Structures are given as structure tokens and as C-alpha cells.
Amino acid sequence: MNILLVEPSYYSRYPPLGLMKLASHYLALADNVKMVRGTVVITDMVPNRIEITSLFTYAWKPVHQAIEFYHKQFPDAEIHVGGIYASLLPDEITTEYPYVKIHKGLNAQAEKFMPNYDILKTIEKWKGWDGSILFTSRGCINKCPFCMVPTMEGDLRNVLLDPSFHVHPEHKNIIIWDNNFLALPDWKNKLDKLAPLNKTVDFNQGLDARLMTEEKAKALSELKIRDMRMAYDGLHEKKAVHRAVRMLDSAGFDRRRISFYALYNFYDYESDFYDTPEEFYERVIDIMDLGCVTYPMRFVPFNTKTKNEFVSPLWKPNQLEAVAKARRVIGFGGSFPPYSALVQKFKKAGSFDEAFRLEERKRETSTSTKMMMACDLPL
């Protein structure tokens, strides 16, 4: 068979892992495989099957554009669409395109394969990619109301006992997308497999601070971890966050290399889990007091088709915009590092509205301010 793999032209920092695994799967069946990004006129293949991936639901337009484009070019080809958007809102696709077949969730046949990285060399955006992306597990032990993992992946389970099997020998970096690595019974064995590879490891989805122990912190310190990522989703996690930072600090991690994803703008109508501007501000101050980095994460419902449409009933639109502006103007790469000038500004404010208020003259000097603040950036 001739298989065409399509990554729609939405923004993504990472290559399409699902398509790369499908490439390995189809190549193992001796199929002819080609991958493209966006809408490209194909002249060297007439595909029997077209596999189109999807990302978040608000990135739906490029997916529809790809369906229409390739169906017009190859009307006899079967079109399959998978990924997050297709899994969460399948009817949005099949109602408009009844000839499309939807694949919900993970592809069990392709999941076991190591991603095919060679196929990325044909895509301009991904040329020179230097990171092995892998899941050693799927699912999570937590059922956080703001998270799509329980819907997409279900309960925590092992899918790769030895992560070294899925690390490309030419890559310098390993990117682990496990949703709750520290909850795995065999976490130690997996870290022991990674350490001898001597490659930089990024637990990109973040580790669960509530599950950190001295043993885990010591084992993690044996890896080449440039940035340690965790989450601080509410003040109920404060004690666990402080304990995790102390353990990591004792294990040798630089606190300014420890960052926390900080959820905001969330409200669950079926439970008592929510945040407010003042609560979020308190978490930001708390993270700064720890000497760590805050990475604000605005909540977006995972079935929305418009990215920033949702506004929590406990937030105001201008407050959400204030966070976004502060990230652009006084933040660094969208985060709030514990630079002295930034810490003083936030702590002196005393309230969310005052802390995130940006005066016009400060906007004008933001570039030079950033340059001065960057002197404190650990290299």
C-alpha cells in the first residue's frame, strides 16, 4: 500500500509522534510511506490511505484544510484522522466529512514501535531535530478535573519497560512525555536505564511534586537534567511543593532550574476545585520565595474550538489579559524567574491587580529591563 502521513500546519514545538510511530508500523508491513506537513501537491505517489493527525481542539482549522485538500487531490484514497481533536470531537469531523474514518485514542498497533525519525528529514520544519520523544507509560493515577489524560489515556500503565530501546543513538536529548512518571512502580529501574546513556533528559510533562522522595531526588540527580519541571495547581499542594524543592535542592539541583507549571483560570462546576486571581498571585509569590520559576498555564477547556474564549466566573477578562501581558513584557520566555527586580515588584504589590499592572513607561523600557534581568539567568 501507499501511505501518506499528514501533519496539518498548526503550530507545534514538537514533531508528530503518532505519525512517526505509524511510519514505523507501515514500514514494518513493507508499505510505501511518505510524510508531509500542511497542504502539499503530491507528484511521486498515489496514496491508498491518508493518515491525518490532529492536535488540540482549538487547532481544528488546519485539520479541516488538510482533509479537504487531500480528498480533492486523491478522491479514491481512504482518509483516517486521529489525535486529540479527532478523539475528543469526532462528530465535528464526520458531520462535515462523512467519508472520513476516525481513530479515537491511541493506535495499539503503532504504539509499540519506536518512532521513525528518518522521515522527519523530509520535512523542512523538523530538519535537524535532535530529541528522542517517548512515553514509558500512559495514563495517570490522578483524576484532575482540568486534565484530558483520563479521557484520552485512562489509568496509569506501563508501555515501555526499558526506555533506552526507544532512544535514537544520534540524538543528544531525551524528551519523556509520561504523565506521572514518579507514580510508576519501576521508576527506579527506568532511571537506571537512562543514566548510562549520558544524554540530556527532559521530563517535559512535569513530575508530581507530591510523589517526590529523597530516594527519587537522588536518582534523578544522576541524570543530565537541565530543567526540572513540576506542577503547582493549587495552594492545597503547598506543603508537597516545598518538600519536593527541599529534596531536590539537597540532591544538588539549582533552584533556579526548577520550574512549576501554575494553572490559572480554572473552574469546575461539578466540584470545589477552582482558582482565583489572588490565589494564583499567592502561588506565584510562593514559587518566587522558593527561588524557583513560575510558568503560568491558562486553562483552556479541552473541547473548545476557540483557544482563549473561556473565562472562569472567578476571573475577569482584563485580569487574564494582564497575566498574558506580564508574561510578554516582564517575563522571560513566558515564565516568571526569581530575578530580584521581578520578585520585588510582585512582593511589593500586595494584590493580584497591583502586581500585574504594567505602567506605560515600564512597557517602554521593558527591553532594557529584560537585558539587565537576563544577567541573572543561569547558563
Summary of the structure (lengths in Angstrom):
residues: 379
radius of gyration: 22.2
end to end distance: 49.5
largest distance: 65.3
contacts: 1162
relative contact order: 0.08
helix: 42%
strand: 17%
